[in-house]
Amino acid sequence: MKRFYFGTNFKMHKTAAETAHFVQAFSQTVREYAQYRYFIIPSYTSLWQARRSIDERGVPILLGAQNMHDRDSGAYTGEISPGQLKEIGIDLIELGHSERRQYYNETDPSVNAKVLSAISHGFTPLICIGEHISEKCYGISEDVIRQQIKIALHGVVQPDNVMIAYEPVWAIGESGIEADPPYIEHIHSVIHSALIELFGESGNAVPLLYGGSVNLGNAAKYARLSHVDGLFIGRSAWDPYQFHRIVETTHSALGST
Ligand code: PGA
């Protein structure tokens, strides 16, 4: 049985001090609900502090970076290399978030190069995929999702260390529209079959997270869907006490299935 995940990406929010405070407050939740897996993905400038705070607290919170260059080094001003992240003790690399695709020209092939690099450096790539509203309206969500998965994972031999987050672009952020549970369930089953096509039985082991306006009101119903192995939360998890309530309510729902 897969362990359920709760994670958050801070995006361009929180200083190092605020990140330390978050870890301190959220550690309580992690101890109380130790049967789940947790991760946080702060800004680069907070990663050292986050590493230190997690280690000091001795809590099993996985630490992620919001992006990574695929090359080991080079003349790439403003970029961060795998070795630089390794030195900090990073576990996960979030790749292909829709904001990176939209504002920083991230594409399926560039995500693929980063996925291969992340795996070769021993990181877990957390690959974000999701269709735009126009693609949904044209009825091509499944095609888009399958294409994103197949290109992102091209050349990956074993998906042991891979995580996928389905985040429909139209459901993310302040202006996001909450996705209907049956729709999420359907797309997650499409992702699951694409993984089985690519990797056979090993595809079953890849955690499939859902993200996009997850909040206290919808977390439990999303968590109960089949093929949803975790919740990837933005705004609603940035307050550690609010995040705690989401874990608590999801726990009650998972316990009663
Ligand atoms: P949101 O962000 O929960 O604030 O919609 C989700 C995400 O971008 O991963």
Boltz pocket constraint, residues with backbone or C-beta under 6 A from the ligand:
constraints:
  - pocket:
      binder: B
      contacts: [[A, 9], [A, 167], [A, 171], [A, 172], [A, 173], [A, 174], [A, 176], [A, 211], [A, 212], [A, 213], [A, 214], [A, 232], [A, 233], [A, 234], [A, 235], [A, 236]]
      max_distance: 6.0
